[in-house]
Amino acid sequence: MSTQLPLPSAESGHRLPPEILGSIFELVAAEAQRDSEQLPSGSSALALQVRIRWLSCICVCKDWRSAGIKHAALWNHIPAVSQRLWIRFALRARTLPLVVSELPQDVEKWNRDTLIRYLARVRVLAYESSPAALRRMLGILAKASGSTLEDLSLAVKEFPGPTLALSPSIIERATTNLKTIRLRNISFPWFSAPTNLRVLDISGIFHDDIMDILEGLRETPHLEVLALRGLQSQLPLLDGDLVSLPHLRRFVLNGYIITVAALSAYIAPHPSAVLDWSAFTISEDTTTDVDRMLEAVTSRCSHPERPSYTESKLACYISGLTEITLSTGLGSEQNKPTTSCLPDIPISLDDPHGSSEEQLRIIASLHRTRWKKLEVTGDLPWDIQGVAEILGPARDLQVLTLRDLRRRDAEAFFYALNPDYMTFIDASQVLHFPGLTSLYVSGIDFGCGKDECDAEEALGDNLDATLQYRKEAGRMLSLLSVEGCSVIEFPDVWNWRYDDKCTRVEWDGDEGEAHAHFSDLESDEDEGDSGEEDGDDHEEDGSSDEGDGQGGED
């Protein structure tokens, strides 16, 4: 007679058959019964552990539990827990710390005394509601919160009008265990800051005194995340001592520039901290504050112990119109730098109220030597000397983007990329941006071709001469991308050949786009044939534009 058990159906192939489950349950139950009988009479706790071992078997999953219940022969083996033990469990459950990630919808209707008892043992509490509901909840927490509170998140859905404040008594009762505080539209009692705080995130509109903030932070040496958004203090910081937060890994500031500048200057985070600072002002006379903030972010970003992959961002809005943004190390992993994660420094200066000299001075005050990617846009006037002196220190630059610049401003950058043009300003022939590999040009009017222009050279010819120089100097680009530009003659923008083979060029006359990938040149004979085909295609494309032959002769 065959002793082979029937296989389970295909639909439940990943489950054990009920017959096998039943055998497992019987063996475990028998073992539990035997161990229980061998225990001394006074070992009730150990006997309970043996019974729990059997219970854990049927608690593996709902399928095991269902299979066990279907075997009536096993019911007698199920250990029963005494009423006295259940009462003990119930009493203990009423004293365990609570994790309240979301209160019920009708919590506002709960009896006040019931809520106080309920929240007295809360460990984690998150609550978001109307100003009236938060005002009631803050009053309840002032009486209910105990020493078990570790994580508190309170948020008012809309601006509350009269400022709501977190009661100092809530913090004082939990000062030992409280690690995280997140508040929105609720003010924070700085003089009661808990010593063991790790995360402090405050947002809204508040006018806290700068000195009060610094004194409060001085009591939180273990802080790891600090985010203050909506700072609107107008009182200047006359004098103050540096607040050292050696464990601070993320530092976020947003608000009036006078407040952000002071806090950024007087708070010293960990060298590898992620910085995210943005400031705005209603005053035009902000030079001192801008310098102060730029000096702070520059010193932080240039710290000798600061990893190059650390992300930072600085944004400054002058009169609501000017924006300066500095970003470094976006998203790169430690010891794994990638081209897509190079530091990114977009600069946009469009403030009609500020002089161009002042705006250029602001850029010149940035720490430029570690820049890897630079995007320049806006109406700020550039000349070859300005590019060389202000942006020249960025010798590690690898990616340059020129977007929506006027022709003469774009021309200044093309000139600065070619040392031969430095003779225009009686300057030494220095190769700026020697590590440049990619150039993106977008939204620039290249104007007419050489024969139609009164100028000695068309803008496209200037770019072409610059690219040729860098090729001969061994500093050839790997990618040039021209997008959305006004270009009349394609050869005026592009006329490259390597050993009688054209680069791979993608040109769309309707969209005004050209992309050349210099690093994709073919080298062997088979690929050389395809390269010639590419060259023929290029000439055909060029013949559709005016002046194709002229571009080849220039």
C-alpha positions in Angstrom: 0.0 0.0 0.0 1.3 3.4 -1.0 2.1 5.7 1.9 2.6 8.7 -0.3 0.5 11.7 0.8 -1.7 13.4 -1.8 -0.1 16.5 -3.3 -1.8 19.8 -2.7 -3.7 21.5 -5.5 -1.9 23.9 -7.8 -3.9 26.8 -6.4 -2.4 26.3 -3.0 1.0 24.8 -4.0 2.8 27.2 -1.7 0.9 25.9 1.4 1.3 22.7 3.4 -1.6 20.2 3.0 -4.0 20.1 6.0 -2.9 16.5 6.8 0.7 17.6 7.3 -0.4 20.6 9.4 -2.5 18.3 11.5 0.5 16.1 12.2 2.6 19.1 13.1 0.0 20.3 15.5 -0.4 16.9 17.2 3.4 16.5 17.7 3.8 20.0 19.2 0.8 19.5 21.4 2.0 16.2 22.6 5.5 17.6 23.3 3.9 20.5 25.2 1.8 18.1 27.3 4.8 16.0 28.1 7.0 18.9 29.1 4.3 20.3 31.2 3.8 17.1 33.2 7.6 16.9 33.9 7.8 20.4 35.3 7.8 21.0 39.1 4.6 22.1 40.5 6.0 25.6 41.3 7.1 26.2 37.7 3.8 27.8 36.4 5.7 30.5 34.4 7.7 27.8 32.6 4.7 25.8 31.9 3.1 28.8 30.4 6.0 29.2 28.1 5.6 25.6 26.9 1.9 26.3 26.1 2.8 29.5 24.3 5.2 27.5 22.1 2.2 25.5 20.9 0.1 28.6 20.5 2.8 30.2 18.3 2.6 27.3 16.0 -1.0 28.0 15.1 -0.3 31.7 14.9 2.1 31.4 12.0 -0.6 32.6 9.6 -4.3 32.5 9.1 -4.0 29.3 7.0 -2.3 27.4 9.8 -4.8 28.7 12.3 -7.7 27.8 10.1 -6.3 24.3 9.5 -5.8 23.8 13.3 -9.4 24.8 14.1 -10.7 22.3 11.6 -9.1 19.4 13.5 -11.4 18.8 16.4 -9.1 16.2 17.9 -6.6 19.0 18.7 -9.0 21.2 20.6 -8.3 19.5 23.9 -4.6 20.3 23.5 -5.2 24.0 23.3 -3.9 25.5 26.6 -6.2 27.8 28.4 -5.0 31.0 30.0 -6.4 31.6 33.5 -8.7 34.5 34.2 -6.2 35.9 36.7 -3.6 36.0 33.9 -6.0 37.7 31.5 -6.8 40.4 34.1 -3.0 41.0 34.6 -2.5 41.4 30.8 -5.5 43.8 30.6 -4.2 45.9 33.5 -0.7 46.0 32.0 -2.1 47.1 28.6 -3.8 50.1 30.2 -0.4 51.4 31.4 1.7 50.7 28.3 2.9 53.8 26.3 0.6 54.6 23.3 1.6 55.4 19.7 -1.1 57.7 18.3 -0.4 58.4 14.7 -3.9 59.7 14.0 -6.7 60.6 16.4 -10.3 59.6 15.5 -12.4 62.0 13.6 -14.7 62.6 16.5 -11.9 63.3 19.1 -13.1 66.8 19.5 -16.3 65.5 21.0 -14.6 63.3 23.5 -14.9 64.0 27.2 -12.0 66.2 28.4 -11.2 63.9 31.4 -11.3 60.8 29.1 -8.7 62.4 26.8 -6.5 63.4 29.6 -6.4 59.8 30.9 -5.9 58.5 27.3 -3.0 60.8 26.4 -1.3 60.6 29.8 0.7 57.6 28.6 1.2 58.6 25.0 4.6 58.0 23.5 4.1 59.2 19.9 1.4 61.7 19.1 0.5 63.3 15.7 -2.5 65.6 15.4 -3.6 68.1 12.7 -6.9 70.1 12.9 -8.5 73.5 13.0 -7.2 76.3 15.2 -10.0 75.8 17.7 -9.4 72.1 18.0 -5.6 72.6 18.4 -6.2 75.2 21.1 -8.3 72.6 23.0 -5.7 69.9 22.4 -2.9 72.0 23.7 -4.8 72.7 26.9 -5.4 68.9 27.3 -1.8 68.0 26.6 -0.6 70.6 29.2 -2.4 68.5 31.8 -2.1 65.0 30.3 1.4 64.6 28.9 3.8 62.6 31.0 7.4 61.4 30.9 6.7 58.8 28.2 6.3 61.4 25.4 9.0 60.9 22.7 7.6 62.3 19.5 5.2 65.2 19.1 3.7 66.5 15.9 1.1 69.2 15.9 -0.2 71.2 12.9 -2.9 73.8 12.4 -4.5 73.4 9.0 -4.8 77.1 8.3 -3.3 80.3 9.7 -4.7 80.5 13.2 -4.8 84.3 13.6 -3.8 84.7 17.3 -0.6 82.7 17.8 -1.0 79.3 19.4 1.8 78.3 21.7 3.1 75.0 22.9 3.0 75.0 26.7 6.4 74.7 28.4 4.8 72.2 30.9 4.4 69.7 28.1 8.1 69.7 27.4 9.2 69.9 31.0 7.4 66.7 31.9 8.9 64.8 29.0 12.3 66.6 28.9 14.3 63.4 29.3 12.6 61.3 26.6 11.3 63.9 24.1 13.3 63.5 20.9 11.2 64.9 18.1 9.1 68.0 17.9 7.3 69.1 14.7 5.0 72.2 14.8 3.1 74.1 12.1 1.6 77.5 13.0 2.4 76.9 16.6 5.1 78.8 18.4 7.8 77.0 20.3 9.0 77.9 23.9 12.7 78.3 23.3 13.6 78.7 27.0 12.2 75.2 27.6 14.0 73.3 24.8 14.5 69.7 25.9 18.2 68.7 26.3 17.9 65.4 24.4 16.0 66.7 21.4 17.1 65.2 18.1 14.6 66.7 15.6 13.1 70.2 15.7 10.9 71.2 12.7 9.0 74.5 13.0 7.0 76.1 10.2 4.5 78.9 9.9 4.7 82.6 10.4 6.4 83.6 13.7 8.4 86.5 14.9 10.7 84.8 17.5 13.6 86.9 18.7 16.9 85.7 17.2 18.6 85.7 20.6 15.9 83.6 22.1 16.3 81.1 19.3 20.1 80.9 19.8 19.8 80.5 23.5 17.2 77.7 23.1 19.4 75.9 20.6 22.3 76.1 22.9 20.5 73.7 25.2 20.0 71.1 22.5 23.6 69.8 21.8 22.3 66.5 20.4 20.2 68.0 17.7 20.4 66.2 14.3 17.8 68.0 12.2 16.8 71.6 12.5 14.2 73.2 10.2 12.9 76.7 10.8 10.6 78.0 8.1 8.7 81.3 8.1 11.1 83.4 10.3 10.0 87.0 10.2 11.9 88.7 13.0 13.0 92.2 12.1 15.2 92.7 15.1 18.9 92.6 14.2 21.4 90.5 16.1 23.8 92.9 17.7 26.1 90.4 19.2 26.1 86.7 20.0 28.3 83.7 20.6 28.6 80.8 18.2 26.2 77.9 18.9 27.9 74.6 18.2 25.6 71.7 17.1 28.1 69.0 16.3 25.5 66.4 15.4 23.4 68.6 13.1 23.1 66.8 9.8 20.3 68.8 8.1 19.9 72.5 8.5 16.9 74.3 6.9 16.3 78.0 7.2 13.6 80.1 5.5 12.4 83.6 6.3 13.5 87.3 6.3 17.1 87.7 5.3 18.0 89.5 8.5 17.0 86.4 10.5 18.3 83.8 8.2 21.7 85.6 7.8 22.1 85.8 11.6 21.2 82.2 12.3 23.3 80.9 9.4 26.3 82.8 10.7 25.9 81.9 14.4 24.9 78.2 14.2 27.8 75.8 13.4 26.5 72.4 12.2 28.4 69.2 11.4 30.9 69.7 8.5 28.9 67.4 6.3 25.5 68.8 7.1 23.0 69.3 4.3 22.3 73.1 4.1 19.0 74.4 2.7 18.7 78.1 3.3 16.4 80.6 1.5 15.8 84.2 2.4 13.6 87.0 1.2 13.2 90.7 2.1 11.0 93.7 1.5 14.0 96.1 1.7 16.3 97.0 -1.1 19.2 97.8 1.2 20.2 94.2 2.1 23.9 94.1 1.0 25.2 93.5 4.5 22.8 90.6 5.1 23.4 89.0 1.7 27.2 89.2 2.3 26.7 87.7 5.7 24.7 84.8 4.5 26.9 84.1 1.5 29.9 84.2 3.7 28.3 81.7 6.1 27.3 79.2 3.3 30.7 79.6 1.7 32.6 78.8 4.9 30.3 75.8 5.5 30.7 74.5 2.0 34.4 74.9 1.9 35.1 73.3 5.3 38.1 70.9 4.9 36.1 68.0 6.5 33.0 68.5 4.3 32.5 65.7 1.8 32.1 66.9 -1.8 28.9 64.8 -2.2 27.0 66.6 0.5 24.0 68.5 -0.7 23.5 72.2 0.0 21.3 74.9 -1.3 21.2 78.6 -0.8 18.5 80.8 -2.3 18.3 84.6 -1.8 15.4 86.7 -3.0 16.1 90.4 -3.1 13.0 92.6 -3.3 11.1 89.5 -4.3 12.8 89.6 -7.8 16.4 88.7 -7.5 17.3 85.1 -6.9 20.7 83.6 -6.2 20.8 79.9 -5.8 23.8 77.8 -4.8 23.6 74.0 -4.8 26.3 71.5 -4.2 26.6 67.8 -4.3 23.0 67.0 -5.3 22.2 63.4 -4.5 25.6 61.8 -4.9 26.4 58.8 -2.8 29.5 58.6 -0.7 32.6 57.5 -2.6 30.5 57.1 -5.8 30.5 60.5 -7.6 28.6 60.4 -10.9 28.3 63.0 -13.7 24.6 63.4 -13.1 25.2 64.2 -9.4 27.8 67.0 -10.0 27.3 70.1 -7.9 24.9 72.5 -9.6 25.0 76.3 -9.3 22.2 78.1 -11.1 22.6 81.9 -11.0 19.7 84.2 -11.9 19.9 87.9 -11.3 17.0 89.9 -12.6 16.4 92.6 -10.0 15.7 95.9 -11.8 16.3 97.8 -8.5 19.8 96.5 -8.0 22.9 97.7 -9.8 24.7 95.2 -12.0 27.9 96.0 -10.1 26.3 95.0 -6.8 24.9 91.8 -8.3 28.2 90.9 -9.8 29.9 91.5 -6.5 27.4 89.1 -4.8 28.4 86.4 -7.2 32.1 87.1 -6.8 31.7 86.6 -3.0 30.7 83.0 -3.6 33.2 80.2 -3.1 33.6 79.2 -6.7 36.6 77.0 -6.8 34.6 73.8 -6.1 31.8 74.4 -8.7 31.3 71.6 -11.1 28.1 72.7 -12.9 27.1 76.3 -13.7 23.9 77.7 -15.3 23.8 81.4 -16.2 20.6 83.1 -17.2 18.9 86.5 -16.8 19.6 90.0 -18.0 22.7 90.7 -16.0 25.3 92.3 -18.4 28.4 90.2 -19.0 31.7 91.1 -20.7 34.8 89.0 -21.3 36.6 90.6 -18.4 33.7 90.0 -16.0 33.4 86.3 -17.0 37.2 85.9 -16.6 37.5 87.6 -13.2 34.2 86.6 -11.6 33.7 83.1 -12.9 37.3 82.3 -13.8 38.1 80.8 -10.3 35.7 78.0 -11.1 38.5 76.0 -12.7 36.9 72.6 -11.9 33.8 73.5 -13.9 32.7 70.5 -16.1 29.2 71.6 -17.3 28.3 75.1 -18.5 24.7 76.1 -19.5 24.0 79.4 -21.1 20.2 80.0 -21.2 18.2 82.9 -22.6 21.1 85.3 -22.6 21.5 88.3 -24.9 23.9 87.9 -27.9 26.6 90.1 -26.4 26.4 88.3 -23.1 26.7 84.9 -24.7 29.5 86.2 -26.8 31.4 87.2 -23.6 31.3 83.5 -22.5 32.4 82.2 -25.9 35.3 84.7 -25.8 36.3 83.7 -22.3 36.5 80.0 -23.3 39.2 80.9 -25.8 42.5 82.4 -24.5 43.2 83.9 -28.0 40.4 86.4 -27.3 41.9 87.5 -24.0 44.1 89.9 -25.9 40.9 92.0 -26.4 41.3 93.1 -22.7 45.1 93.0 -22.6 44.9 90.0 -20.3 47.2 87.0 -20.2 46.1 84.1 -22.3 44.7 81.8 -19.6 42.5 78.8 -20.5 39.4 79.3 -18.3 37.3 76.3 -17.3 40.1 73.8 -18.4 38.0 70.8 -17.2 34.9 71.8 -19.2 33.4 68.8 -21.0 29.8 69.8 -21.8 28.3 73.1 -23.1 24.6 73.7 -23.3 23.3 76.7 -25.2 19.6 77.5 -25.1 17.3 80.4 -26.1 20.1 82.6 -27.6 19.8 84.7 -30.8 22.8 83.8 -32.9 21.6 86.4 -35.4 22.7 86.5 -39.0 25.4 84.7 -40.8 28.8 86.1 -41.5 28.0 87.5 -44.9 24.9 89.3 -43.7 26.4 90.8 -40.5 28.2 94.1 -40.2 30.3 92.7 -37.3 33.6 91.0 -38.1 32.4 87.7 -36.9 29.0 86.1 -36.4 28.3 84.6 -33.0 28.3 81.1 -34.5 31.8 81.8 -35.8 33.0 82.9 -32.4 31.7 79.7 -30.9 33.2 77.6 -33.7 36.6 79.3 -33.2 36.5 78.6 -29.5 35.6 75.0 -29.9 38.4 74.6 -32.5 40.9 76.1 -30.1 39.9 73.8 -27.2 40.2 70.8 -29.5 43.8 71.8 -30.6 44.7 72.5 -27.0 43.6 69.0 -25.9 40.6 70.3 -24.0 38.0 69.1 -26.4 34.4 69.0 -25.3 32.5 65.7 -25.2 29.1 67.3 -25.8 27.7 70.5 -27.3 24.0 71.0 -27.3 22.3 74.0 -29.0 18.5 74.1 -28.3 15.8 76.6 -29.1 18.2 79.2 -30.5 17.6 81.5 -33.5 20.1 80.3 -36.1 20.0 81.3 -39.7 23.0 79.4 -41.0 23.8 76.0 -39.5 27.4 75.9 -40.7 28.0 79.2 -38.9 27.2 77.3 -35.7 28.7 74.0 -36.6 31.6 73.1 -38.8 33.6 70.2 -37.2 35.6 67.5 -38.9 38.0 64.9 -37.6 40.1 63.2 -40.3 37.5 64.0 -42.9 34.7 62.5 -40.8 31.9 64.6 -39.4 30.7 64.2 -35.9 27.3 62.7 -35.2 25.1 65.8 -35.5 21.3 65.8 -34.9 19.8 69.0 -36.3 16.2 70.1 -36.4 15.7 73.3 -38.3 12.1 73.7 -37.2 12.9 73.5 -33.5 16.4 75.1 -33.8 18.2 72.3 -32.1 21.6 70.7 -32.8 23.4 68.1 -30.6 26.9 66.9 -31.3 28.4 64.1 -29.4 32.2 64.3 -30.0 32.9 61.2 -27.9 30.9 59.1 -30.3 33.3 59.3 -33.2 33.9 56.0 -35.0 37.4 54.7 -35.2 37.5 51.4 -37.3 37.0 51.0 -41.0 33.4 49.7 -40.8 32.4 52.5 -38.5 34.4 54.8 -40.7 32.0 54.0 -43.6 29.1 54.8 -41.4 30.9 58.0 -40.4 31.1 59.0 -44.1 27.4 58.4 -44.4 26.9 60.6 -41.4 29.0 63.2 -43.2 26.8 62.9 -46.3 23.7 63.3 -44.2 25.2 66.3 -42.6 26.0 67.9 -45.9 22.5 67.2 -47.1 21.1 68.8 -44.0 23.4 71.7 -44.5 22.3 72.2 -48.1 18.8 72.8 -47.0 20.0 75.8 -45.1 21.3 78.9 -46.8 25.1 79.3 -47.2 26.1 75.7 -46.7 29.2 75.9 -48.9 30.3 79.2 -47.3 30.4 77.6 -43.9 32.7 74.8 -45.1 35.2 77.3 -46.6 35.4 79.5 -43.5 
